[in-house]
Amino acid sequence: MASIRDIAKEANVSPGTVSRVLNNDPTLSVADTTRERIYDIAKRMQYQKVSRKNKTIQIITYASRAKEMSDPYYREIRLAIEAEVKRLNLSLKRTIRIDGNSGDVDFDKVEKAGAVIVVGNFSEEAIVQLQSHNDNIVVINNPDTPKSIDAVYSDLHYAMTTLLNEIAKLKLTQVAYVGGIHTVRNLAGAAKLYNSDPRFEAYTTWCKAHEITTLTVMTGWEQEDGKLAVQDFIANDDLPEVIIAGNDMVAIGILQQLQSENIKVPDEVKLVSFNDLEVIQYTVPSVSSVHIPVDEFGRTAVRLAEERINRTREIAIHVVVEAQLKERTTFKISE
């Protein structure tokens, strides 16, 4: 490929003059014949401009600023993204929040980004629409992402089934699941509810296969929902041997309510959670949790985005990150 120096040598002008002519510098004073000569030589040599890589990353999330600050899940993902962006010498644009309160999506910002990282369970239609404005898109923690789009997530159905198999080895058959309804959003921020959370689906499928009665409370994902679930179990005289919480905040509420009812954990009721965010490690007693590596979600998403920016990969990749049980006081497989 011809370089600016090659063109300058044949045109008998400086490389700086060639560069300014080819970049249409309006402040350059040069004869029309010289300008035409440079254009002709560049065309003959099949000169092509080297486009500067757009190294900006645009985050799109349905978490409000307040939720991102208060919810460890979103906070840990953002911190991981920021750290990896800095390490790879990329840059972050101001986050686009689709929380139902921020107005329409500014697709011009989406198009101008080097790559887009989507955080949250958006509908397939929403993800495809975003891709139509920027091909370099990576989706975090959404297994339903189309296979033609990069994604990174953990297989929670498999993780739940694995956990239940370990519980069965301990000869425990009264197992409850406490969680919430799966929420999917469109690009207007409107939420649709689906009873299709993979943890819940795996639990019900496993119980049916093992002829075990299901015991579920599906009221929500907050600490208060965990407390209410325990109250419900006690009121119905259905206190199980093991309670599985859909996330750590629910687990904290369950633990607090069990303690207020003077129910010993893990002697009377065992407790295990999902996510394993930092906050769960400091409860008393410490709560066992299936570790979902949200920090690795963030790091991997940035690396996938960088590959798209650098055009080192054209095919889409789905990265499934292992989810591991972290044993602590409230539940141990080795018992």
WONORTA-V74560 format. One record per backbone hydrogen bond with DSSP energy under -0.5 kcal/mol. CO is the residue of the C=O (numbers start at 1). NH is the residue of the N-H. Records with the same first field share a line. If there is no record, write none. Layout:
CO = NH / NH
This chain:
3 = 7
4 = 8
5 = 9
6 = 10
7 = 11
8 = 12 / 13
14 = 18
15 = 19
16 = 20
17 = 21
18 = 22
19 = 23
20 = 25
21 = 24
24 = 26
25 = 28
28 = 30
31 = 35
32 = 36
33 = 37
34 = 38
35 = 39
36 = 40
37 = 41
38 = 42
39 = 43
40 = 44
41 = 45
42 = 47
43 = 46
45 = 2
49 = 51
53 = 55
55 = 91
56 = 114 / 115
57 = 59 / 93
58 = 117
59 = 96
60 = 119
61 = 98
64 = 68
65 = 69
66 = 70
67 = 71
70 = 72
71 = 75
72 = 76
73 = 77
74 = 78
75 = 79
76 = 80
77 = 81
78 = 82
79 = 83
80 = 84
81 = 85
82 = 86
83 = 87
84 = 88
85 = 90
86 = 89
91 = 57
95 = 97
96 = 61 / 98
97 = 99
105 = 107
106 = 109 / 110
107 = 111
108 = 112
109 = 113
110 = 113
115 = 58
116 = 118 / 138
117 = 60 / 119
118 = 120 / 140
119 = 62
120 = 122
121 = 185
123 = 127
124 = 128
125 = 129
126 = 130
127 = 131
128 = 132
130 = 133 / 134
135 = 137
136 = 116
137 = 150
138 = 118
139 = 152
140 = 120
142 = 145
146 = 149
150 = 139
151 = 319
152 = 141
153 = 321
154 = 156
155 = 159
156 = 160
157 = 161
158 = 162
159 = 163
160 = 164
161 = 165
162 = 166
163 = 167
164 = 168
165 = 169
166 = 170
167 = 170 / 172
168 = 171
171 = 173
173 = 175
174 = 241 / 242
176 = 244
177 = 217
178 = 246
179 = 219 / 220
182 = 194
184 = 192
185 = 123
186 = 189
190 = 186
192 = 184
194 = 182 / 196
197 = 201
198 = 202
199 = 203
200 = 204
201 = 205
202 = 206
203 = 207
204 = 208
205 = 209
206 = 210
207 = 212
208 = 211
215 = 177
217 = 179
222 = 225 / 226
223 = 226 / 227
224 = 228
225 = 229
226 = 230
227 = 231
228 = 232
229 = 233
230 = 234
231 = 235
232 = 236
233 = 238
234 = 237
241 = 270
242 = 176
243 = 245 / 272
244 = 178
247 = 251
248 = 252
249 = 253
250 = 254
251 = 255
252 = 256
253 = 257
254 = 258
255 = 259
256 = 260
257 = 261
258 = 263
259 = 262
262 = 264
264 = 268 / 269
270 = 243
271 = 288
272 = 245
273 = 290
274 = 248
275 = 292
277 = 280
278 = 281
279 = 282
280 = 283 / 287
286 = 330
288 = 273
289 = 291 / 326
290 = 275 / 292
291 = 293 / 324
292 = 294
293 = 297
294 = 298
295 = 299
296 = 300
297 = 301
298 = 302
299 = 303
300 = 304
301 = 305
302 = 306
303 = 307
304 = 308
305 = 309
306 = 310
307 = 311 / 312 / 313
317 = 151 / 319
318 = 320
319 = 153 / 321
322 = 324
324 = 291
325 = 327
326 = 289
328 = 331
330 = 271
331 = 328
332 = 335
